[in-house]
Amino acid sequence: MVLPLVDEHKPKCYLCHKGFENLEEMRECLDNCRKENKDFFEPSENEMKREPAPGDVTVF
């Protein structure tokens, strides 16, 4: 089955998959989606550590 490519030029929120006419509307929706799903985003941001892994070699 082949689906038509309708409105593929319009921006789409990757969290709720709604399509919008412009980027400003999409950014507002993305901010709202992030606020609603705050518990999903916070743990991954807090666990991210930027340090060398064991065995990494630094070349100067």
C-alpha positions as CSV (number, residue, x, y, z in Angstrom):
1,M,0.0,0.0,0.0
2,V,1.4,3.4,-1.0
3,L,0.3,6.5,0.9
4,P,0.2,9.9,-0.8
5,L,2.8,12.4,0.3
6,V,0.4,15.1,1.4
7,D,1.7,18.2,3.2
8,E,5.3,16.8,3.4
9,H,6.6,20.4,3.2
10,K,4.9,21.4,6.4
11,P,6.7,21.2,9.8
12,K,5.6,18.4,12.1
13,C,6.0,18.0,15.9
14,Y,8.0,14.9,16.5
15,L,6.3,14.3,19.9
16,C,2.6,14.4,19.0
17,H,2.9,14.1,15.2
18,K,0.7,17.1,14.4
19,G,1.3,19.1,11.2
20,F,1.6,22.9,11.2
21,E,1.6,25.8,8.7
22,N,4.8,27.4,10.0
23,L,7.7,26.8,12.3
24,E,6.4,29.2,15.1
25,E,3.3,27.1,15.6
26,M,5.4,23.9,15.7
27,R,7.8,25.4,18.3
28,E,4.9,26.3,20.5
29,C,3.5,22.8,20.3
30,L,6.9,21.3,20.9
31,D,7.3,23.4,24.1
32,N,3.9,22.4,25.3
33,C,4.6,18.7,24.6
34,R,7.9,18.9,26.5
35,K,6.1,20.5,29.5
36,E,3.4,17.8,29.4
37,N,6.0,15.0,29.2
38,K,8.5,16.5,31.6
39,D,9.1,13.3,33.5
40,F,10.2,11.6,30.2
41,F,12.9,14.3,29.3
42,E,14.4,15.1,32.7
43,P,16.0,11.8,33.6
44,S,17.9,11.5,30.3
45,E,19.2,15.1,30.6
46,N,20.4,14.5,34.2
47,E,22.1,11.2,33.5
48,M,24.3,12.5,30.6
49,K,27.9,12.7,31.7
50,R,30.7,14.1,29.5
51,E,33.8,12.2,30.6
52,P,36.2,9.9,28.9
53,A,35.4,6.2,28.9
54,P,37.8,3.7,30.6
55,G,40.6,3.0,28.2
56,D,40.3,6.1,26.1
57,V,43.6,7.6,25.0
58,T,44.1,11.3,24.5
59,V,46.4,12.4,21.7
60,F,47.9,15.9,21.9
